[in-house]
Amino acid sequence: MLIDTYGRVATDLRVSLTDRCNLRCTYCMPEEGLQWLAKPDLLTDDEIVRLIDIAVTSLGIEEVRFTGGEPLLRPGLVGIVERVAALDPRPQMSLTTNGIGLKRTAQALKAAGLDRVNVSLDTLRPDVFKTLTRRDRHKDVLEGLDAAREAGLTPVKVNSVLMPGLNDDEAPDLLAWAVEHDYELRFIEQMPLDAQHGWKRDGMITAGDILTSLRTRFELTEEGADKRGSAPAERWIVDGGPHVVGVIASVTRPFCAACDRTRLTADGQIRTCLFAREETDLRAALRSDAGDEEIARIWREAMWGKKAGAGLDDPTFVQPDRPMSAIGG
């Protein structure tokens, strides 16, 4: 198993399949984009499947989430999902995406064995979407969400980040829309993972702000910590149910003590935390013909050294060198 010195056991693996993205969200990367990883630096499909196999069969991983960048840009995605679905034991599989390519891939992903999707959508207004993402693709995301629901990739979860002066007034509208379309909405506090390092704590929309806004229109009943477990989202029952809304308060209400995640970057590095500044290289071990037991040992040692928390409440906190697009959400 993957256990750390604080007794936490990682059972959830986040796999970044690419650092590339077809949007340029203001809270993630600059308008001109980033210098992408060279193809030889990326893990191959075979290498990704092998590492997931080791994680599932030797290290106790039960859930695999494919992320990016934008994972739908990975040419071999459907094949990777199909091969991971054939593992014994079979892990639960999900995908975090911007939704642009879902209309054409949802059915194939479901057939390959994907269980569900998380789709990022911060606004219901096409003009605001264009401002936030620097791309005019709002309609494509909505169509992708419809396709995911029709394909049975449920529950379809929608992730929204609220930004001051842009969409900070949309929380109630987003929740009403999610309830109408049977999506599970989750608001995420903006995190210090932007490439341009422009994040400011005093300017962010907090979990408290979001809940105050939602309560102007909805009755929210806290679901309770016993049902939350290690999940990052605190959830509230909306108007007595059955719909729920979640808030992931990574900054103001950190949940590090219950974290059960380990992360694999697109170039084969293990990260113990989204905000970690250190990485452990598995790609080098793979390409030097290390056996599965040796790779598992390296992975265990990396996770054993996981820190108690992300340190966002420390005034000396320094952002990771890699932006979110390079390490997965």
DOTIGU-20830 format. One record per atom (N, C-alpha, C, CB): x, y, z. Coordinates in steps of 0.001 Angstrom, whole numbers, padded with zeros to 6 digits, always signed. Glycine has a CB too. Layout:
XYZ ...
END
This chain:
+000842-001193+000000 +000000+000000+000000 +000880+001247+000000 -000954+000004+001224 +000251+002373-000275 +000951+003658-000289 +000557+004419+000971 +000612+004486-001585 +001378+004290+002007 +001090+004915+003288 +002154+005959+003599 +001018+003859+004410 +001755+007022+004298 +002734+008041+004678 +002939+008038+006188 +002282+009438+004200 +003826+008884+006656 +004188+008885+008074 +003066+009395+008966 +005421+009724+008290 +001997+009948+008383 +000857+010421+009161 -000286+009407+009150 +000371+011765+008620 -000035+008239+008565 -001027+007175+008569 -002040+007243+007445 -001738+007187+009846 -001893+008205+006536 -002825+008294+005417 -002462+007259+004356 -002821+009716+004812 -003468+006648+003771 -003255+005629+002744 -003822+006134+001421 -003915+004275+003150 -002985+006172+000393 -003425+006637-000929 -004089+005498-001684 -002234+007200-001744 -005339+005694-002047 -006075+004717-002851 -006593+005325-004153 -007238+004150-002049 -006339+006624-004348 -006857+007380-005498 -005672+007907-006296 -007794+008561-005037 -005561+007474-007544 -004458+007884-008424 -004955+008858-009468 -003812+006664-009104 -004324+010030-009564 -004609+011011-010612 -003517+010906-011680 -004687+012469-010022 -003907+010665-012902 -002957+010457-013993 -003115+011569-015027 -003164+009065-014651 -002109+012428-015125 -002112+013462-016159 -001627+012846-017471 -001215+014677-015746 -002454+012896-018504 -002127+012266-019781 -001416+013204-020748 -003378+011745-020422 -001523+014496-020511 -000871+015489-021358 -000849+016817-020630 -001590+015623-022725 +000110+017660-020956 +000123+019011-020394 -000580+019996-021322 +001564+019469-020134 -000964+019540-022499 -001571+020426-023494 -003041+020673-023205 -001414+019840-024887 -003524+021832-023640 -004936+022160-023469 -005390+023024-024635 -005185+022885-022118 -006668+022915-024992 -007221+023722-026081 -007976+024943-025571 -008142+022877-026937 -007876+025222-024271 -008356+026481-023703 -007180+027210-023074 -009484+026236-022656 -007394+028467-022731 -006362+029271-022079 -006984+029982-020872 -005735+030305-023079 -007487+029200-019931 -008194+029765-018787 -007279+030710-018007 -008718+028644-017867 -007815+031846-017642 -007002+032893-017024 -006385+032451-015703 -007838+034131-016801 -007039+031525-014983 -006510+031083-013696 -005566+029899-013831 -007644+030723-012771 -005224+029534-015075 -004377+028365-015288 -003126+028672-016097 -005163+027291-015975 -003269+029415-017191 -002107+029666-018037 -002222+030999-018769 -001936+028535-019041 -001105+031523-019244 -001139+032787-019982 -001790+032622-021349 +000272+033341-020144 -002182+033750-021941 -002899+033718-023217 -002090+033035-024317 -003256+035131-023648 -000771+033231-024304 +000061+032647-025365 +000346+031172-025136 +001370+033400-025473 -000173+030617-024035 +000067+029210-023738 +001404+029014-023044 +000016+028383-025014 +001840+027759-022984 +003079+027407-022308 +003975+026637-023270 +002797+026576-021032 +005202+026416-022856 +006080+025545-023626 +005738+024106-023255 +007597+025865-023355 +005142+023386-024222 +004667+022043-023933 +005830+021064-023799 +003709+021576-025023 +005565+019972-023113 +006551+018913-022991 +006854+018316-024361 +006060+017825-022023 +008109+017992-024602 +008489+017327-025851 +007944+015897-025841 +010043+017328-026036 +007579+015382-027001 +006968+014055-027079 +007822+012970-026423 +006716+013692-028524 +009169+012965-026611 +009960+011916-025962 +009905+011964-024433 +011393+012019-026408 +009550+013126-023879 +009470+013253-022423 +008167+012684-021865 +009604+014713-022021 +007149+012588-022707 +005855+012072-022262 +005901+010563-022112 +004749+012471-023243 +005163+010056-021133 +005002+008619-021029 +004233+008094-022239 +004281+008247-019720 +004615+006931-022728 +003863+006287-023804 +002607+005642-023233 +004733+005231-024535 +001694+005228-024108 +000491+004540-023645 +000864+003293-022845 -000410+004162-024838 +001820+002520-023345 +002243+001296-022652 +002812+001619-021272 +003290+000536-023490 +003591+002696-021175 +004181+003069-019886 +003101+003500-018890 +005208+004201-020074 +002120+004245-019364 +001023+004672-018489 +000267+003464-017951 +000058+005610-019243 -000069+002540-018849 -000835+001364-018424 -000016+000506-017464 -001268+000529-019647 +001266+000383-017715 +002109-000406-016814 +002149+000205-015422 +003528-000520-017373 +002303+001517-015331 +002356+002163-014018 +001012+002048-013295 +002751+003644-014165 -000082+002182-014024 -001390+002012-013397 -001561+000572-012931 -002521+002402-014375 -001102-000382-013719 -001158-001800-013345 -000415-002035-012029 -000554-002683-014466 +000786-001490-011929 +001564-001622-010681 +000806-000991-009518 +002963-000960-010829 +000248+000196-009756 -000471+000905-008697 -001677+000106-008209 -000921+002279-009193 -002388-000510-009138 -003617-001232-008796 -003325-002599-008186 -004489-001397-010033 -002403-003323-008774 -002170-004704-008335 -001182-004823-007179 -001672-005519-009488 -000310-003827-007006 +000724-003934-005967 +000639-002878-004881 +002064-003860-006595 -000058-001752-005155 +000007-000627-004223 -001348-000212-003654 +000629+000545-004906 -002402-000936-003974 -003691-000694-003346 -004528+000420-003939 -003480-000406-001949 -004203+000862-005143 -005009+001910-005775 -006355+001336-006211 -004262+002525-006991 -007430+002050-005866 -008785+001598-006168 -009500+002485-007175 -009589+001532-004906 -009052+003741-007290 -009677+004689-008216 -008605+005355-009066 -010501+005757-007447 -008901+005535-010351 -007987+006208-011271 -008749+007340-011938 -007401+005214-012335 -008200+008543-011846 -008785+009711-012521 -007809+010194-013586 -009109+010861-011500 -008270+010244-014838 -007445+010749-015930 -007646+012253-016051 -007788+010037-017267 -006527+012990-016073 -006577+014444-016137 -005603+014922-017210 -006240+015079-014753 -005396+016238-017274 -004434+016813-018190 -003649+017894-017469 -005131+017380-019442 -003452+019018-018168 -003983+019472-019433 -005403+018999-019720 -003091+019027-020520 -005656+018783-020980 -006951+018295-021428 -006787+016851-021908 -007535+019203-022558 -007256+015870-021139 -007001+014465-021464 -007607+013993-022781 -007517+013613-020371 -008676+014670-023243 -009264+014258-024517 -008348+014554-025698 -010597+014949-024721 -007266+015310-025468 -006292+015557-026529 -005297+014398-026666 -005541+016860-026257 -005327+013452-025751 -004439+012297-025812 -004966+011320-026860 -004320+011608-024420 -004229+011079-027974 -004745+010221-029051 -005113+008814-028586 -003724+010124-030153 -004372+008254-027636 -004621+006879-027213 -005538+006728-026027 -003353+006233-026902 -006305+007770-025693 -007097+007762-024465 -008049+006576-024383 -007882+009042-024354 -008844+006349-025424 -009841+005271-025366 -009161+003920-025156 -010690+005244-026658 -008050+003709-025822 -007315+002460-025656 -006757+002297-024249 -006191+002388-026659 -006265+003392-023663 -005757+003345-022287 -006884+002964-021331 -005139+004710-021878 -008040+003593-021486 -009191+003278-020631 -009575+001811-020764 -010392+004172-020987 -009615+001322-021972 -010001-000070-022216 -009029-001042-021546 -010063-000348-023725 -007740-000737-021614 -006728-001622-021025 -006763-001566-019502 -005330-001246-021528 -007007-000394-018944 -007095-000273-017483 -008354-000972-016970 -007096+001219-017056 -009435-000906-017754 -010678-001577-017363 -010509-003090-017303 -011797-001222-018337 -009508-003612-018014 -009268-005059-018037 -008391-005539-016875 -008621-005447-019350 -007884-004601-016060 -007033-005004-014944 -007843-005746-013886 -006346-003778-014324 -007161-006588-013126 -007786-007325-012044 -006968-007121-010770 -007907-008834-012395 -007513-006396-009787 -008872-005862-009715 -009064-004640-010613 -009208-005500-008282 -010294-004447-011034 -010603-003320-011911 -010832-002073-011071 -011845-003623-012790 -010071-000995-011321 -010302+000243-010566 -011500+001013-011113 -009053+001130-010601 -012092+001836-010272 -013076+002794-010758 -012334+003844-011573 -013878+003448-009577 -012920+004272-012691 -012238+005216-013579 -013113+006425-013875 -011841+004527-014885 -012503+007598-013774 -013190+008837-014120 -012247+009725-014916 -013694+009569-012849 -012787+010816-015417 -012042+011715-016302 -012416+013143-015972 -012326+011404-017798 -011413+014010-015826 -011661+015438-015665 -011327+016130-016978 -010825+016034-014486 -012281+016855-017548 -012143+017409-018891 -012793+018781-018984 -012757+016466-019923 -012393+019553-019993 -013092+020811-020254 -014346+020595-021092 -012165+021794-020957 -014570+019367-021544 -015814+019009-022200 -015888+019276-023686 -016893+019711-021561 -014912+019969-024238 -015002+020363-025641 -015078+019161-026583 -013813+021224-026010 -014328+018096-026280 -014325+016929-027162 -015268+015819-026752 -012964+016381-027243 -016099+016046-025732 -016930+014967-025217 -018044+014543-026167 -017524+015376-023915 -018555+015464-026948 -019667+015117-027840 -019290+013961-028761 -020088+016338-028673 -018045+013945-029218 -017632+012902-030162 -016990+011692-029478 -016665+013481-031166 -016681+011784-028196 -015954+010680-027555 -016696+010016-026401 -014645+011178-027056 -017787+010594-025930 -018459+010083-024727 -018873+008624-024879 -019686+010932-024409 -019498+008283-025984 -019966+006906-026175 -018809+005921-026220 -020784+006797-027458 -017731+006286-026911 -016565+005396-027006 -015906+005210-025652 -015547+005946-028008 -015832+006277-024862 -015227+006179-023535 -016067+005290-022617 -015065+007577-022918 -017377+005426-022688 -018253+004572-021889 -018092+003113-022304 -019722+005014-022036 -018056+002861-023587 -017903+001490-024079 -016563+000897-023664 -018040+001453-025601 -015530+001748-023560 -014199+001278-023170 -014117+000958-021683 -013153+002320-023528 -015052+001499-020891 -015063+001184-019474 -014999+002368-018529 -013953+000307-019184 -014977+003595-019061 -014961+004767-018180 -016276+004830-017398 -014743+006081-019001 -016175+005161-016108 -017362+005186-015268 -018073+006530-015276 -016994+004827-013868 -017317+007628-015161 -017975+008937-015092 -017004+010036-015466 -018545+009191-013688 -017536+011282-015549 -016713+012428-015921 -016967+013603-014983 -016988+012839-017372 -015938+014439-014861 -016042+015770-014270 -015769+016763-015391 -015037+015963-013055 -016641+017723-015566 -016489+018705-016642 -016351+020097-016050 -017687+018650-017618 -015359+020835-016500 -015143+022198-016020 -016014+023170-016797 -013660+022593-016141 -016827+023939-016099 -017645+024986-016708 -017888+026058-015656 -019001+024413-017260 -017363+027241-015885 -017383+028298-014876 -018520+029296-015040 -016091+029030-014904 -019212+029254-016164 -020206+030283-016438 -021269+029767-017404 -019535+031537-017007 -022462+030350-017306 -023540+030055-018253 -023596+031091-019368 -024886+029996-017526 -022736+032088-019306 -022758+033190-020272 -021650+032995-021303 -022599+034559-019554 -021994+032830-022570 -020966+032614-023599 -019909+033709-023651 -021616+032502-024944 -020296+034970-023426 -019315+036052-023490 -018330+035976-022332 -020016+037405-023489 -018822+035615-021151 -017935+035465-019997 -017027+034253-020190 -018753+035325-018690 -017579+033175-020764 -016763+031994-021059 -015598+032369-021969 -017620+030889-021715 -015884+033163-022974 -014831+033579-023912 -013773+034416-023205 -015432+034374-025083 -014193+035263-022289 -013239+036078-021531 -012378+035209-020615 -013982+037140-020704 -013012+034255-019934 -012297+033403-018990 -011340+032431-019676 -013284+032631-018154 -011773+031866-020800 -010995+030802-021450 -010227+031273-022677 -011908+029678-021845 -010528+032499-023130 -009931+033063-024343 -010252+032225-025583 -008419+033177-024177 -011359+031505-025538 -011821+030698-026657 -013349+030759-026707 -011321+029224-026530 -013921+030707-027921 -015370+030782-028100 -015928+029363-028260 -015736+031669-029338 -015935+028597-027145 -016319+027180-027232 -017404+026806-026211 -015090+026294-027021 -018157+027761-025745 -019164+027501-024722 -020180+026456-025181 -019880+028792-024353 -020663+026591-026397 -021665+025662-026937 -021125+024234-026970 -022095+026094-028350 -019843+024089-027293 -019244+022762-027362 -019243+022083-025988 -017814+022855-027908 -018988+022858-024943 -018980+022287-023597 -020381+021822-023208 -018453+023316-022574 -021388+022634-023479 -022763+022247-023156 -023162+020974-023907 -023736+023393-023496 -022775+020878-025174 -023088+019685-025954 -022324+018477-025421 -022759+019910-027438 -021096+018703-024959 -020319+017616-024368 -020957+017095-023090 -018902+018079-024083 -021469+018004-022276 -022163+017599-021061 -023390+016755-021373 -022566+018821-020255 -024173+017180-022355 -025345+016410-022771 -024935+015011-023233 -026101+017144-023897 -023861+014946-024010 -023400+013658-024537 -022936+012734-023420 -022267+013868-025542 -022274+013288-022419 -021810+012479-021293 -022986+011891-020528 -020935+013316-020353 -023997+012692-020304 -025182+012199-019589 -025890+011121-020395 -026153+013352-019287 -026034+011345-021699 -026703+010373-022560 -025926+009067-022642 -026895+010950-023955 -024599+009151-022566 -023768+007950-022647 -023761+007160-021340 -022348+008328-023021 -024258+007762-020264 -024282+007083-018977 -023029+007278-018149 -024501+005640-019186 -022265+008331-018434 -021060+008635-017652 -021466+009444-016425 -020003+009417-018512 -022239+008817-015572 -022888+009507-014466 -022395+008988-013114 -024402+009349-014566 -022489+009815-012057 -023021+011178-012099 -022075+012129-012831 -023277+011689-010681 -022628+012954-013698 -021833+013980-014373 -021627+015130-013383 -022536+014481-015700 -020368+015377-013044 -020057+016448-012115 -019524+017651-012878 -019041+015979-011060 -019962+018832-012487 -019535+020079-013118 -018710+020866-012110 -020761+020916-013618 -017483+021215-012496 -016591+021986-011637 -016584+023448-012061 -015164+021410-011676 -016806+024330-011120 -016852+025762-011426 -015932+026546-010491 -018295+026290-011318 -015173+027460-011074 -014329+028392-010318 -014915+029788-010504 -012818+028333-010793 -015159+030486-009417 -015697+031844-009491 -014569+032852-009376 -016748+032083-008386 -014588+033835-010274 -013541+034848-010332 -014132+036232-010086 -012819+034804-011690 -013487+037041-009275 -014006+038381-008964 -014189+039225-010223 -013065+039101-007994 -015353+039858-010325 -015615+040766-011432 -015968+040093-012742 -014445+041618-011642 -015985+038765-012780 -016307+038050-014015 -017564+037198-013864 -015133+037172-014435 -017517+036239-012959 -018660+035331-012790 -019020+035124-011331 -018363+033992-013429 -018554+036033-010463 -018770+035843-009031 -020233+035973-008623 -017947+036835-008260 -021101+036437-009538 -022526+036555-009245 -023336+035368-009754 -023065+037826-009845 -022678+034372-010315 -023400+033304-011011 -023688+032060-010193 -022641+032908-012194 -023249+032007-008947 -023410+030772-008173 -024859+030267-008150 -022928+030994-006750 -025852+031093-007802 -027231+030578-007782 -027722+030133-009160 -028166+031639-007236 -027373+030869-010211 -027796+030490-011558 -027170+029163-011979 -027425+031587-012561 -025897+028973-011657 -025228+027716-011996 -025882+026545-011274 -023734+027788-011644 -026237+026730-010009 -026864+025643-009267 -028257+025338-009810 -026943+025992-007781 -029042+026351-010123 -030379+026119-010685 -030278+025352-011995 -031118+027455-010908 -029306+025724-012826 -029081+025036-014114 -028653+023589-013885 -028007+025779-014952 -027752+023348-012939 -027278+021991-012663 -028416+021102-012168 -026144+022020-011629 -029261+021634-011297 -030402+020875-010806 -031340+020528-011955 -031150+021664-009723 -031577+021493-012828 -032485+021267-013972 -031972+020157-014883 -032658+022561-014783 -030652+020102-015077 -030078+019136-016021 -029542+017879-015334 -028964+019791-016811 -029746+017771-014030 -029320+016598-013259 -027807+016407-013271 -029991+015352-013802 -027075+017522-013169 -025628+017474-012975 -025327+017767-011499 -024893+018499-013919 -024209+017249-011027 -023779+017556-009656 -022749+018675-009710 -023188+016289-008946 -023114+019839-009213 -022260+021018-009287 -021320+021075-008097 -023104+022291-009356 -020061+021426-008388 -019059+021597-007332 -018285+022876-007607 -018093+020365-007253 -018305+023772-006635 -017522+024996-006743 -016134+024739-006157 -018229+026185-006013 -015118+025256-006819 -013738+025072-006382 -013110+026437-006143 -012920+024262-007428 -012578+026637-004952 -011854+027879-004696 -010653+027972-005645 -011391+027955-003209 -010413+029171-006167 -009255+029360-007036 -007978+029068-006257 -009225+030797-007613 -007121+028244-006854 -005900+027808-006170 -004661+028452-006773 -005773+026289-006230 -003578+028536-006017 -002337+029144-006512 -001557+028199-007420 -001460+029570-005343 -002121+027960-008612 -001480+027054-009571 -001467+027654-010967 -002197+025701-009593 -001532+028972-011062 -001497+029638-012354 -000046+029854-012779 -002258+030983-012299 +000196+029682-014072 +001568+029770-014585 +002168+031158-014380 +001597+029414-016065 +001326+032174-014431 +001822+033545-014317 +001946+034016-012867 +000910+034480-015073 +001602+033128-011893 +001724+033431-010467 +001004+034732-010102 +003200+033526-010074 -000214+034872-010626 -000981+036076-010339 -002009+035906-009238 -001661+036532-011570 -002057+034701-008633 -003050+034407-007598 -002839+035280-006372 -002992+032931-007204 -003944+035789-005842 -003895+036594-004623 -004970+036072-003672 -004104+038124-004934 -004566+035719-002457 -005526+035211-001480 -006618+036235-001181 -004809+034824-000190 -006247+037513-001074 -007225+038515-000667 -008214+038866-001769 -006519+039756-000217 -008044+038313-002968 -008973+038610-004047 -009840+037437-004449 -008224+039084-005227 -009637+036283-003823 -010348+035085-004246 -011762+035034-003669 -009571+033846-003833 -012635+034307-004364 -013988+034046-003879 -013914+032814-002996 -015011+033847-005064 -014246+032953-001727 -014073+031867-000773 -015305+030967-000706 -013767+032430+000604 -015139+029827-000042 -016270+028923+000180 -017395+029649+000915 -015824+027678+000980 -017020+030469+001900 -018029+031227+002632 -018812+032166+001731 -017379+032014+003740 -018110+032825+000807 -018784+033718-000137 -019774+032934-001002 -017750+034444-001028 -019342+031771-001467 -020178+030953-002355 -021442+030496-001637 -019391+029731-002865 -021289+029998-000412 -022445+029499+000330 -023420+030633+000661 -021989+028803+001621 -022895+031793+000989 -023762+032942+001261 -024584+033292+000031 -022931+034157+001707 -023949+033269-001128 -024647+033574-002376 -025713+032524-002680 -023650+033662-003536 -025375+031251-002529 -026335+030178-002825 -027555+030253-001911 -025661+028807-002681 -027339+030638-000669 -028454+030660+000288 -029428+031799+000047 -027922+030756+001689 -029115+032704-000881 -030093+033726-001246 -031238+033121-002049 -029422+034848-002046 -031031+031907-002581 -032070+031286-003413 -032415+029862-002995 -031631+031282-004849 -031504+029193-002290 -031719+027783-001975 -031574+027523-000475 -030735+026908-002757 -032278+026490-000004 -032071+025990+001351 -031013+024896+001274 -033413+025452+001986 -029937+025066+002026 -028833+024114+002000 -028706+023426+003348 -027516+024815+001629 -028662+022098+003319 -028496+021298+004532 -027191+020530+004433 -029697+020326+004739 -026279+020744+005374 -024983+020090+005308 -025143+018579+005362 -024083+020569+006443 -024467+017885+004461 -024591+016435+004376 -023911+015740+005542 -024009+015936+003073 -022792+016295+005998 -022126+015731+007163 -020816+015057+006849 -023018+014764+007827 -019891+015125+007814 -018541+014589+007628 -018529+013082+007482 -017662+014986+008785 -019521+012376+008071 -019531+010920+008002 -019727+010429+006580 -020618+010358+008895 -020427+011197+005758 -020624+010824+004358 -019511+011345+003453 -021960+011342+003870 -018766+012328+003933 -017721+012925+003109 -016516+012005+002961 -017284+014250+003701 -016091+011383+004052 -014913+010525+004002 -013686+011320+003582 -015140+009356+003041 -012962+010810+002579 -011754+011489+002097 -012022+012373+000887 -010692+010470+001750 -013293+012523+000495 -013625+013344-000669 -013255+014799-000416 -015120+013226-001009 -012773+015509-001431 -012377+016906-001235 -013538+017869-001082 -011539+017347-002375 -014709+017486-001572 -015851+018402-001563 -016705+018229-000315 -016705+018190-002804 -016965+019335+000372 -018032+019367+001366 -019336+019495+000578 -017844+020562+002413 -020357+018705+000960 -021588+018701+000171 -022783+019137+001009 -021839+017314-000415 -023694+019826+000320 -024937+020281+000926 -026108+019767+000108 -024973+021824+001030 -027145+019312+000802 -028391+018888+000148 -029172+020141-000225 -029246+017944+001081 -029645+020184-001455 -030324+021371-001990 -031830+021231-001844 -029952+021594-003471 -032433+022155-001128 -033896+022191-000968 -034475+020840-000575 -034548+022661-002254 -033813+020162+000337 -034322+018891+000839 -033979+017682+000002 -035769+018971+000964 -033317+017884-001141 -032871+016771-001978 -033803+016524-003151 -032754+015513-001149 -033407+015624-004075 -032253+014725-003961 -030920+015342-004422 -032518+013483-004759 -030965+016540-004995 -029749+017125-005548 -028836+017664-004446 -030102+018242-006530 -027538+017644-004751 -026539+018156-003810 -025626+019125-004542 -025715+016996-003173 -024962+019979-003775 -023944+020882-004311 -022712+020747-003434 -024451+022372-004360 -021547+020773-004052 -020305+020633-003312 -019459+021893-003386 -019520+019453-003834 -018611+022065-002383 -017630+023149-002376 -016283+022544-001993 -018046+024304-001382 -015296+022743-002857 -013941+022291-002579 -013136+023504-002148 -013297+021589-003824 -012915+023590-000835 -012280+024782-000256 -010818+024487+000068 -013036+025246+001022 -010025+024264-000969 -008620+023882-000768 -007835+024928+000001 -007953+023638-002101 -008223+026182-000117 -007462+027271+000498 -007965+027581+001896 -007535+028522-000366 -009278+027811+002046 -009800+028282+003331 -010222+027157+004268 -010967+029189+003096 -010496+025961+003735 -010878+024819+004571 -010119+023581+004098 -012422+024575+004520 -008798+023566+004215 -008010+022463+003670 -008379+021122+004292 -006537+022729+003879 -008264+020069+003485 -008677+018729+003891 -007508+017746+003815 -009835+018242+003013 -006314+018279+004036 -005093+017475+003880 -005064+016254+004797 -003875+018333+004151 -005650+016355+005985 -005580+015257+006952 -006266+014001+006450 -006198+015680+008264 -007195+014150+005502 -007923+012994+004975 -007516+012658+003542 -009418+013253+005034 -006452+013272+003037 -006077+013093+001634 -005705+011643+001340 -004911+014014+001274 -006241+011105+000243 -005938+009728-000148 -005423+009649-001590 -007182+008852+000011 -004739+010716-002047 -004347+010804-003459 -002847+010692-003673 -004832+012100-004043 -002511+010128-004807 -001164+010182-005340 -001288+010598-006796 -000415+008806-005186 -000285+011300-007320 -000409+011902-008644 +000755+011516-009544 -000494+013415-008529 +000422+011207-010799 +001410+010867-011813 +001325+011900-012925 +001186+009425-012365 +002417+012609-013173 +002415+013626-014216 +002588+012990-015593 +003522+014655-013963 +002339+013765-016626 +002416+013248-017994 +003820+012825-018381 +001921+014284-018966 +004835+013343-017680 +006215+012944-017975 +006770+011985-016922 +007109+014177-018070 +005869+011330-016188 +006281+010221-015359 +006829+010556-013991 +007265+009475-016063 +006409+011678-013420 +006858+012070-012085 +005740+011812-011065 +007283+013569-012067 +006109+011312-009902 +005152+011160-008812 +005143+012432-007984 +005495+009929-007929 +003945+012944-007730 +003759+014093-006853 +002869+013659-005708 +003147+015312-007618 +003288+013937-004500 +002515+013550-003328 +001364+014506-003048 +003414+013472-002123 +001411+015689-003656 +000406+016720-003406 +000357+017636-004623 +000726+017532-002099 -000829+018188-004887 -000978+019125-005997 -000053+020321-005840 -002422+019595-006105 +000254+020692-004587 +001064+021878-004314 +002514+021532-003982 +000455+022663-003172 +002915+020286-004189 +004282+019869-003854 +005293+020556-004765 +004425+018338-003964 +006462+020792-004210 +007556+021349-005008 +008606+020292-005330 +008205+022519-004273 +008392+019074-004829 +009314+017978-005114 +008581+016896-005912 +009904+017390-003794 +009334+016191-006753 +008789+015098-007541 +009741+013907-007485 +008547+015540-009003 +009198+012722-007755 +009993+011499-007810 +009845+010902-009197 +009554+010481-006709 +010970+010624-009845 +010992+010218-011245 +010763+008709-011400 +012322+010614-011884 +009622+008338-011970 +009373+006939-012326 +009717+006649-013779 +007921+006583-012065 +009709+007682-014599 +010015+007479-016022 +011427+006924-016204 +009864+008801-016800 +012387+007462-015448 +013764+006987-015563 +013862+005518-015177 +014698+007827-014687 +013135+005133-014131 +013154+003725-013727 +012541+002839-014806 +012402+003535-012402 +011422+003291-015375 +010789+002536-016452 +011749+002301-017611 +009548+003263-016945 +012427+003369-017992 +013252+003314-019200 +014649+002753-018944 +013369+004693-019801 +014929+002401-017696 +016192+001702-017401 +015920+000240-017062 +016942+002392-016230 +014724-000226-017472 +014341-001640-017333 +014186-002093-015894 +015356-002507-018007 +013806-001187-015015 +013524-001587-013635 +012306-002498-013605 +013298-000348-012732 +012315-003466-012707 +011180-004357-012565 +010026-003702-011833 +011593-005606-011847 +008874-004368-011868 +007688-003820-011213 +007914-003622-009714 +006489-004738-011442 +008605-004569-009069 +008833-004460-007629 +009689-003242-007298 +009500-005732-007098 +010675-002946-008128 +011526-001787-007897 +010746-000491-008083 +012733-001815-008834 +009921-000446-009110 +009107+000752-009342 +008136+000956-008175 +008328+000638-010687 +007540-000128-007713 +006635-000034-006563 +007374+000464-005324 +005987-001398-006276 +008608+000015-005137 +009399+000464-003985 +009655+001968-004047 +010735-000294-003924 +010040+002465-005225 +010291+003901-005398 +009026+004700-005097 +010787+004202-006834 +007901+004191-005576 +006616+004875-005377 +006272+004917-003889 +005484+004165-006173 +006459+003785-003194 +006174+003743-001759 +007036+004738-000997 +006395+002334-001212 +008315+004801-001338 +009215+005724-000648 +008808+007173-000877 +010651+005509-001112 +008377+007482-002085 +007930+008848-002381 +006733+009220-001517 +007572+008990-003873 +005759+008325-001423 +004552+008624-000656 +004813+008627+000851 +003465+007617-000988 +005782+007853+001311 +006122+007840+002734 +006555+009231+003200 +007237+006814+003011 +007166+009982+002298 +007647+011316+002634 +006634+012427+002443 +008834+011618+001827 +005379+012103+002202 +004348+013118+001992 +004220+014018+003217 +002996+012456+001675 +004104+015332+002972 +004011+016293+004061 +002618+016291+004680 +004363+017690+003565 +002525+016854+005867 +001256+016864+006593 +000187+017664+005865 +001455+017428+007983 +000585+018754+005213 -000384+019597+004533 +000240+020366+003396 -001018+020549+005502 -000600+021050+002642 -000135+021808+001482 +000601+023078+001876 -001301+022156+000591 +000318+023598+003083 +001010+024789+003560 +000455+026090+003027 +002434+024701+003209 -000786+026072+002528 -001359+027300+001974 -001588+028367+003040 -002668+026990+001275 -001688+027925+004301 -001898+028894+005378 -000589+029466+005915 -002670+028248+006509 +000517+029018+005341 +001835+029515+005743 +002153+030784+004956 +002937+028433+005514 +002450+031897+005621 +002742+033147+004893 +003962+033052+003988 +002948+034271+005874 +004799+032029+004192 +005985+031854+003350 +005728+030883+002198 +007156+031357+004192 +004450+030470+002003 +004115+029522+000941 +004602+030030-000421 +002596+029277+000905 +005215+029127-001177 +005689+029436-002523 +004982+028514-003507 +007241+029285-002627 +004443+029088-004572 +003733+028280-005554 +004649+027242-006192 +003128+029172-006628 +004058+026073-006570 +004843+025096-007327 +005326+025684-008649 +004015+023832-007585 +006451+025172-009131 +006991+025672-010386 +006113+025296-011572 +008392+025144-010594 +005443+024154-011475 +004592+023710-012577 +003166+024201-012388 +004614+022184-012693 +002526+024726-013444 +001145+025140-013344 +000199+023929-013350 +000803+026092-014487 -001079+024168-013065 -002048+023093-013004 -002115+022289-014295 -003399+023648-012684 -001936+022948-015432 -002053+022260-016714 -000982+021190-016878 -001965+023260-017856 +000111+021276-016113 +001185+020313-016261 +001141+019186-015244 +002487+021008-016165 +000316+019340-014190 +000350+018334-013126 -001001+017720-012863 +000872+018937-011860 -002039+018142-013567 -003350+017537-013384 -004150+018190-012278 -003202+016080-013097 -005505+018173-012453 -006368+018805-011460 -006905+017811-010457 -007513+019506-012136 
END
